[in-house]
Amino acid sequence: ALAVKFAERQRSPHCLLVKEHQVREGADTAHPARRTLFVLNVPPYCGPDSLSRLFSRCGRVQSVDICDKPGPGEKKDKLTSKFFDHKTVKGFQVAYVVFRKPAGVQAAKALSQEGPLLISTESHPVKTGISKWIASYEASIVDPKELKAEVDAYMQDYDKKVAEEEAKAAKEEGVPDEEGWVKVTRKGRKPGLPRTEAANLRVLEKEKQKRARKELLNFYAWQHRESKREHIAQLRKKFEEDKQRIALMRAQRKFRPY
């Protein structure tokens, strides 16, 4: 247990539980064994910068990864977005502190014998209260140019990925695999045209009209009785016409039911 305090004026210390992160070889690529310190009970106000500064006295810190709960880490191929994928820190979390050398982990475990460490100092203050709210508000204001540049870069990567997938699908089309099976795609001699917004609106309008006619049909009880009466009258009229036709055919001796 490593005792820490938010500031010098705080009386009661907070305890961080630290131990060496131990996993199977190759199971956790982002947090290598023997060089990673696993930290539990990390308070919300203690961010990656504060943890890096606290453990920098033990050795050079390579990276600090804060998570909601313990789990296998994977190496990130690219940096996270500056404007998207931001989560609000809620409650206590866990952290993985990766040192440059294994000696840093052993030195960090020995810090429990010293006095409480300070998270917020005069040289590195941690913002709280009104100053923290103001900083959060200023950080929430988006620069249109930076946002446009990030969106354009993302769309270029997406278009490149789609083009590569289409080229790969066109190359594999009609070519049998190892077992002799041929992959059938949705593209044929006459591929279907994608629906435009106007076509979608026309389809929705037709469905709406059809649903309205169905709802208004026989809405009242008298309409239902009237339609039934008209249907019976039509059946009787057809029955009388059939009787007259049969009588005429019998008179002409053309009616042969068997």
Disulfide bonds with the S-S distance in Angstrom:
none
